[in-house]
């Protein structure tokens, strides 16, 4: 599974990888945000629920306050407020039940609803008892009022009797007793009123004691005075009896009301207790949900962090690992190691970059191999050129020496020609005085024959030297052709090396400089070779002319020898053939002049050949120096190429 994912990521573009990584991070961030929102919504709902429950507690307390006010004031308005609070409490419980989905909370809300229902029923009973209580209080007031009126009527009758009778001491006592009874009834009435308002047992006991005391006084008055006025106290006694009964009934109702009030109080306490329990439950649930939300958020955040770290690690590996391989390969190439291949099966930008690096390595490897082969060929050609140049230098120096010898011979030949001219003049003079100087003429002719034979020998030697010079010039032309061919090949190799170095870019800049230098040297060598070729061509032309002149000189010399021999044979006829000798002397003089001119021309040509030989020697020296420089550059290129490893 991991290999498949890794392979898929390898074939995925860097843009898509980064989009996938950031998308994953954003998705995890969204998941964390949604988790936080969910927890926050849960907390808000729980807080709203607690707020509603707190409102329930507030309504319960308001109900309790209204109930206390109702208990104290006991008015219909207070009762309506209590009923209104109960209705609000019940409606709020219905709302809470609809909003709650927890079983325990619903159970507590059900209990509270039941308590509210019981409170409504209790308050309804309390209202009825309150009405009975008020009715009893009214009846108490009526009964006490009847008793007071009955006693007042008796008192009025007794007072009337006292005012009519003369002896009224008994009436006065009776009136006093009735007044005290009336006062006692008023006291009992006050005590009962105090009890009905305070509902205290002490006031109850005082009220009952006051009523009993009033009964005792009525009985005592009834026993002491047995007149018809006293009979009027019977309604008062009956009213007191009913008054006492109503008081007892009031007490019973009061006890029942108190019980209902206590029940309402207990229900209120139970309601508050249930509210507290519900608040505690909601708080606990809120804490549990908060802990769950924190745990969920922590888990999601941890998972997001883990996935983010894994994604970051994977993306880093997907980018830095091939980049590191590329950097290592680039380092190897920078150090000149082209022997290793960079294999890649990736299809992303990094894989394309690795493929490009591999293609560049293969191209550089082929380029360096080609440059190495070319450098080897250049070095070999430079060595051959150096050897040929050395041979050329030797030949040119030899040619220079032979040319010097030819120049010396030509000087000697010029001197000989001049001597022949002088001899011809002497022969002419001798012809005039032939008779007197025959012996001198024979001697002169013999010397002329010897000189001419020597001249013929020197001319033959010059002809042979010129032939050798011509042959050596032909060899030089062949060597120059080889040098020219090598220079052209060197120029082509340097041009190819410059082209390959230009293709290599920055890495081949050094090769380009060296190739340009080699190309320049090859061009200089080619130019020098062409100059040497032109000089050799001129030398060959001059040599050809010298050879032609020497052939002519040799012919003339041979003729001179024949003529001299004929002159020797004809010395015996000198006298007879003076005219012929003079003609011959004239021919000899003319030929000598021509020979002198030809000798001067040959001497000039030989001087030019000598100068050309010197130039050829200098060019050969330059060619040798260029060959040495070319060999040095070939060695330097070989060292530079040797820095690269292609195997």
ZANUSE-165278 format. One record per residue (C-alpha): residue in one letter; x, y, z. Coordinates in steps of 0.001 Angstrom, whole numbers, padded with zeros to 6 digits, always signed. Layout:
// residues N
aXYZ ...
END
This chain:
// residues 647
x+000000+000000+000000 x+002784+002420+000977 x+004780+001481-002146 x+001754+002184-004303 x+001271+005575-002634 x+004981+006355-002971 x+004925+005288-006633 x+001841+007416-007252 x+003516+010408-005609 x+006657+009812-007699 x+004598+010077-010885 x+002707+013130-009669 x+003772+016641-010633 x+005261+018942-008000 x+002326+021333-008453 x-000143+018540-007775 x+001950+017330-004828 x+001982+020779-003250 x-001738+021178-003958 x-002382+017783-002378 x-000256+018641+000672 x-001836+022040+001245 x-005283+020592+000522 x-004671+017915+003130 x-003539+020545+005636 x-006583+022691+004865 x-008852+019634+005170 x-007335+018789+008541 x-007715+022413+009585 x-011353+022275+008464 x-011834+019047+010428 x-010335+020678+013532 x-012525+023737+012970 x-015668+021635+012546 x-014761+019649+015647 x-014262+022878+017573 x-017539+024249+016214 x-019329+021084+017214 x-017885+021260+020720 x-018651+024966+020898 x-022217+024407+019713 x-022607+021653+022294 x-021266+023938+025007 x-023518+026754+023845 x-026540+024440+023861 x-025586+023158+027291 x-025052+026727+028512 x-028427+027728+027091 x-029923+024693+028803 x-028267+025722+032072 x-029548+029232+031524 x-033056+027862+030996 x-032685+025718+034094 x-031414+028764+035943 x-034514+030577+034739 x-036514+027638+036097 x-034817+028152+039455 x-035571+031867+039230 x-039231+031125+038456 x-039357+028713+041397 x-037922+031362+043687 x-040330+033933+042297 x-043154+031482+042980 x-041907+031045+046510 x-041731+034807+046998 x-045254+035270+045622 x-046480+032436+047822 x-044898+034038+050879 x-046511+037346+049969 x-049795+035547+049448 x-049407+033845+052807 x-048749+037155+054433 x-051343+039293+052649 x-053830+036605+051552 x-055327+038653+048720 x-056805+037556+045417 x-054232+039562+043563 x-051502+037645+045360 x-053248+034399+044542 x-053457+035364+040875 x-049751+036093+040877 x-049027+032698+042396 x-051172+031026+039733 x-049418+033065+037043 x-046042+031955+038372 x-047197+028353+038405 x-048365+028654+034801 x-045060+030211+033773 x-043218+027463+035598 x-045278+024783+033899 x-044839+026370+030449 x-041085+026637+031012 x-040962+022973+032018 x-042771+022061+028803 x-040206+024068+026822 x-037348+022361+028652 x-038864+018950+027998 x-039082+019674+024302 x-035475+020905+024170 x-034015+018069+026240 x-033129+014627+024892 x-031349+013224+027936 x-033266+010513+029840 x-032086+011635+033265 x-032895+015252+032525 x-036329+014219+031246 x-036893+012184+034416 x-036034+015184+036580 x-038216+017420+034438 x-041053+014909+034786 x-040641+015000+038555 x-040679+018774+038464 x-043798+018736+036307 x-045413+016411+038795 x-044369+018713+041643 x-045789+021692+039777 x-049018+019778+039272 x-049084+018921+042976 x-048317+022522+043810 x-051194+023642+041600 x-053508+021158+043293 x-052199+022105+046731 x-052565+025771+045964 x-056061+025096+044690 x-056851+023318+047963 x-055149+026097+049808 x-057345+028597+048027 x-060442+026676+049086 x-059173+026424+052634 x-058300+030078+052533 x-061846+030863+051545 x-063118+028621+054340 x-060599+030272+056609 x-061849+033722+055668 x-065434+032594+055950 x-064733+031188+059400 x-063050+034409+060374 x-066077+036309+059165 x-068341+033993+061112 x-066126+034480+064163 x-066587+038179+063794 x-070338+037697+063392 x-070596+035400+066399 x-068532+037724+068532 x-070611+040617+067339 x-073831+038724+068229 x-072446+037943+071671 x-071438+041535+072196 x-074829+042797+071000 x-076658+040323+073230 x-074622+041396+076261 x-075034+045051+075299 x-078793+044599+075091 x-078833+042960+078507 x-076598+045708+079784 x-078959+048312+078392 x-081959+046651+080012 x-080153+046358+083349 x-079103+049964+083135 x-082653+050939+082386 x-083844+048926+085383 x-081250+050566+087606 x-082458+053958+086613 x-086099+053047+087358 x-085669+051364+090742 x-084945+053107+093995 x-083098+050348+095669 x-080783+049429+092884 x-077741+048010+094655 x-078386+044584+093242 x-078995+046066+089823 x-075775+047919+090082 x-073933+044725+090901 x-075705+043060+088051 x-074830+045931+085772 x-071234+045745+086918 x-071089+042012+086264 x-072650+042436+082837 x-070212+045256+082042 x-067354+043009+083066 x-068846+040228+080913 x-069038+042597+078015 x-065475+043612+078629 x-064445+039963+078883 x-066167+039200+075590 x-064318+042112+074050 x-061091+040741+075465 x-061916+037318+074061 x-062786+038951+070770 x-059435+040752+070712 x-057609+037565+071635 x-059378+035669+068853 x-058555+038404+066366 x-054977+038323+067523 x-054926+034555+067078 x-056516+034732+063627 x-053815+037120+062502 x-050821+035593+064258 x-051880+031918+064307 x-049755+031470+067394 x-050560+028809+069946 x-050155+031288+072782 x-052693+033591+071188 x-054923+030584+070596 x-054688+029563+074236 x-055317+033125+075357 x-058329+033385+073032 x-059827+030095+074283 x-059113+031080+077867 x-060805+034429+077302 x-063871+032715+075763 x-063988+030205+078616 x-063696+033025+081074 x-066603+034776+079366 x-068581+031493+079634 x-067792+031305+083324 x-068898+034836+083915 x-072142+034201+081996 x-072775+031107+084094 x-071898+032918+087274 x-074139+035845+086406 x-076878+033437+085480 x-076568+031663+088838 x-076373+034860+090929 x-079214+036783+089295 x-082256+034919+088266 x-084306+037742+086785 x-085735+038042+083344 x-082971+040393+082190 x-080400+037779+082870 x-082292+035461+080551 x-081203+037760+077746 x-077653+036476+078189 x-078636+033128+076735 x-078199+034347+073110 x-074816+035696+074181 x-073959+032322+075673 x-075091+030560+072504 x-073175+033058+070408 x-070066+032443+072545 x-070600+028731+072145 x-070752+029070+068402 x-067892+031507+068615 x-065822+028904+070382 x-066864+026250+067864 x-066006+028540+064994 x-062662+029192+066651 x-062046+025474+066847 x-063078+025128+063217 x-060840+028073+062387 x-058049+026314+064180 x-058644+023159+062179 x-058764+025112+058952 x-055688+027017+060031 x-053883+023764+060727 x-054940+022457+057332 x-053851+025720+055716 x-050565+025522+057545 x-050197+021949+056400 x-050916+023014+052849 x-048489+025894+053250 x-045885+023510+054590 x-046665+021166+051738 x-046244+024043+049296 x-043006+024912+051054 x-041830+021319+050855 x-042851+021123+047209 x-040986+024361+046584 x-037931+022956+048349 x-038272+019759+046324 x-038606+021859+043229 x-035463+023798+044089 x-033713+020553+044952 x-034712+019074+041600 x-033597+022268+039894 x-030270+022020+041717 x-030000+018363+040712 x-030889+019266+037147 x-028315+022052+037175 x-025765+019655+038637 x-026674+017069+035994 x-026437+019637+033250 x-023143+020900+034675 x-021846+017346+034845 x-023010+016690+031309 x-021450+019953+030238 x-018188+018937+031853 x-018439+015486+030271 x-019270+016992+026910 x-016517+019564+027372 x-014095+016774+028242 x-015370+014787+025271 x-015046+017818+023031 x-011555+018458+024344 x-010662+014795+023865 x-012190+014782+020392 x-010502+018054+019520 x-007222+016783+020949 x-007595+013517+019043 x-008482+015278+015812 x-005672+017792+016345 x-003235+014964+017154 x-004409+013005+014133 x-004183+016135+012001 x-000709+016838+013370 x+000351+013250+012706 x-001109+013245+009205 x+000365+016704+008588 x+003801+015542+009765 x+003552+012408+007633 x+002423+014480+004657 x+005202+017011+005257 x+007744+014185+005581 x+006421+012501+002440 x+006399+015749+000464 x+009879+016595+001747 x+011140+013156+000747 x+009429+013460-002620 x+011253+016714-003330 x+014525+016664-001358 x+015501+013027-002046 x+015632+013352-005856 x+017042+016862-005480 x+019829+015436-003296 x+020514+012795-005943 x+020652+015521-008579 x+023034+017584-006410 x+025284+014537-005906 x+025274+013859-009657 x+026005+017544-010361 x+028881+017385-007854 x+030293+014329-009621 x+030000+016058-012991 x+031641+019196-011546 x+034545+017002-010367 x+034810+015468-013842 x+033305+012073-013036 x+031085+011143-015980 x+031305+007385-015457 x+028134+006934-013400 x+024575+007056-014693 x+021633+008727-012922 x+018693+006360-013186 x+015155+007588-012527 x+011703+006115-013005 x+009876+009194-011816 x+007582+011115-014119 x+007391+014395-012227 x+009510+017513-012657 x+012273+015990-010516 x+012260+012888-012722 x+012423+015082-015810 x+015321+016992-014244 x+017082+013697-013468 x+016486+012529-017053 x+017917+015834-018298 x+020957+015378-016023 x+021378+011838-017375 x+021103+013081-020965 x+023623+015835-020198 x+025968+013261-018616 x+025727+011023-021686 x+026255+014018-023991 x+029236+015253-021965 x+030616+011731-021845 x+030403+011452-025638 x+031808+014979-026005 x+034737+014352-023673 x+035408+011007-025342 x+035356+012700-028748 x+037570+015515-027488 x+039930+012938-025965 x+040161+011076-029252 x+040629+014354-031107 x+043305+015454-028639 x+045079+012133-029110 x+044962+012598-032864 x+046154+016199-032488 x+049019+015064-030281 x+049969+012331-032766 x+049695+014733-035687 x+051721+017297-033754 x+054440+014734-033135 x+054441+013773-036812 x+054473+017450-037770 x+057349+018052-035390 x+059306+015166-036909 x+058588+016337-040459 x+059487+019878-039480 x+062811+018704-038086 x+063472+016848-041323 x+062509+019972-043252 x+064872+022055-041144 x+067689+019618-041840 x+066891+019642-045580 x+066650+023410-045676 x+069961+023795-043850 x+071545+021320-046260 x+070014+023236-049158 x+071439+026416-047704 x+074906+024905-047528 x+074660+023554-051072 x+073407+026932-052255 x+076419+028533-050627 x+078633+026066-052452 x+076877+026896-055743 x+077453+030586-055055 x+081150+029918-054443 x+081391+027876-057633 x+079652+030581-059581 x+082106+033137-058236 x+084932+030925-059341 x+083229+030449-062708 x+082910+034223-063073 x+086574+034624-062324 x+087366+031921-064865 x+085228+033612-067484 x+087054+036844-066850 x+090308+034979-067186 x+089067+033508-070465 x+088281+036999-071638 x+091752+038165-070774 x+093179+035105-072426 x+091156+035853-075524 x+092607+039308-075616 x+096037+037920-075170 x+095276+035418-077923 x+094249+038273-080151 x+097476+040049-079421 x+099301+036820-079851 x+097614+036346-083176 x+099003+039681-084241 x+102395+038594-083039 x+101782+034919-083781 x+104960+034482-085372 x+106996+035841-082583 x+104997+034234-079797 x+103961+030827-081143 x+105449+029094-078184 x+103747+031512-075907 x+100530+030860-077797 x+100976+027110-077470 x+101534+027573-073761 x+098569+029905-073474 x+096396+027482-075446 x+097444+024655-073182 x+096578+026749-070155 x+093281+027709-071775 x+092511+024050-072441 x+093223+023235-068806 x+091145+026143-067573 x+088277+025287-069892 x+088350+021650-068826 x+088298+022827-065213 x+085428+025133-066108 x+083600+022230-067746 x+084152+020185-064618 x+082852+023017-062404 x+079870+023512-064686 x+079127+019797-064489 x+079393+019990-060713 x+077074+023006-060683 x+074618+021120-062875 x+074664+018188-060503 x+074214+020545-057497 x+071303+022240-059184 x+069714+018867-059938 x+070104+017902-056308 x+068669+021286-055289 x+065712+020636-057586 x+065260+017172-056095 x+065427+018534-052537 x+062982+021277-053473 x+060567+018573-054651 x+060997+016796-051324 x+060325+020051-049493 x+057138+020441-051531 x+056060+016940-050444 x+056832+017746-046803 x+054942+021014-047118 x+051966+019104-048530 x+052072+016844-045467 x+052361+019889-043158 x+049508+021573-045019 x+047328+018444-044721 x+048164+018129-041012 x+047394+021834-040501 x+044041+021448-042248 x+043195+018367-040146 x+044322+020230-037001 x+042158+023198-037999 x+039155+020901-038567 x+039753+019106-035253 x+040095+022432-033428 x+036903+023657-035119 x+035039+020484-034055 x+036435+020839-030529 x+035266+024479-030406 x+031790+023447-031615 x+031546+020659-029028 x+032851+023018-026316 x+030208+025583-027310 x+027565+022868-026990 x+028897+021982-023553 x+028275+025562-022413 x+030023+026704-019245 x+031768+023357-018706 x+033392+023544-022186 x+034611+027121-022013 x+038192+025988-021219 x+038070+023555-024140 x+036854+026374-026416 x+039815+028579-025447 x+042305+025763-026030 x+040577+024801-029292 x+040767+028429-030473 x+044484+028509-029667 x+045043+025222-031522 x+042991+026519-034427 x+045041+029732-034520 x+048288+027764-034461 x+046981+025489-037222 x+046046+028508-039320 x+049452+030086-038707 x+051114+026800-039644 x+048999+026590-042799 x+049855+030188-043711 x+053566+029564-043057 x+053355+026389-045145 x+051741+028305-047988 x+054484+030949-047758 x+057123+028214-047767 x+055372+026590-050728 x+055481+029881-052612 x+059162+030316-051739 x+059926+026747-052818 x+058055+027340-056077 x+060144+030447-056663 x+063244+028462-055694 x+062301+025722-058163 x+061799+028288-060923 x+065168+029856-060158 x+066777+026444-059955 x+065239+025523-063312 x+066646+028694-064825 x+070048+028041-063271 x+069951+024485-064611 x+069123+025782-068092 x+071930+028349-067899 x+074344+025722-066645 x+073367+023476-069536 x+074114+026341-071875 x+077399+027004-070082 x+078279+023352-070290 x+077552+023357-073990 x+079665+026462-074418 x+082403+024955-072318 x+082372+021809-074396 x+082561+023955-077476 x+085442+025916-075958 x+087240+022679-075233 x+086758+021513-078806 x+087869+024827-080131 x+090854+024909-077823 x+091821+021467-078944 x+091375+022472-082525 x+093496+025536-081759 x+096110+023268-080280 x+096017+021131-083356 x+096161+024218-085513 x+099040+025911-083717 x+101221+024603-086359 x+099229+026583-088839 x+099105+029744-086694 x+100898+031714-089103 x+098817+030617-091975 x+095592+030991-090139 x+096141+034263-088249 x+093045+035681-089728 x+091140+032598-088774 x+092594+032814-085268 x+091629+036446-085041 x+088077+035533-086045 x+088055+032778-083521 x+089484+035131-080917 x+086679+037518-081716 x+084180+034693-081268 x+085884+033698-078068 x+085682+037279-076819 x+082022+037467-077700 x+081355+034108-076087 x+083344+035167-073064 x+081287+038301-072733 x+078117+036275-073053 x+079469+033732-070608 x+080381+036550-068217 x+076862+037956-068470 x+075377+034523-067951 x+077719+033968-065024 x+076646+037271-063516 x+073001+036268-063966 x+073660+032850-062475 x+075433+034542-059575 x+072417+036798-058998 x+070061+033823-059173 x+072230+031906-056758 x+072144+034876-054384 x+068370+034923-054643 x+068292+031167-054050 x+070496+031731-051014 x+068120+034368-049689 x+065158+032094-050365 x+066977+029286-048590 x+067509+031552-045597 x+063810+032468-045614 x+062912+028807-045964 x+065142+028008-043005 x+063482+030746-040934 x+060021+029488-041946 x+061104+025963-041070 x+062226+027199-037672 x+058832+028882-037174 x+057091+025712-038332 x+059172+023709-035877 x+058268+026148-033083 x+054600+025928-034072 x+054845+022146-034083 x+056351+022208-030600 x+053614+024583-029410 x+050993+022367-031056 x+052443+019323-029311 x+052427+021232-026008 x+048793+022257-026524 x+047908+018667-027411 x+049513+017497-024176 x+047698+020238-022239 x+044379+019241-023828 x+045085+015621-022977 x+045692+016622-019342 x+042462+018649-019307 x+040480+015804-020839 x+042157+013409-018418 x+040326+015148-015565 x+037094+013577-016788 x+036270+009955-016138 x+033976+008390-018731 x+034454+004693-017857 
END
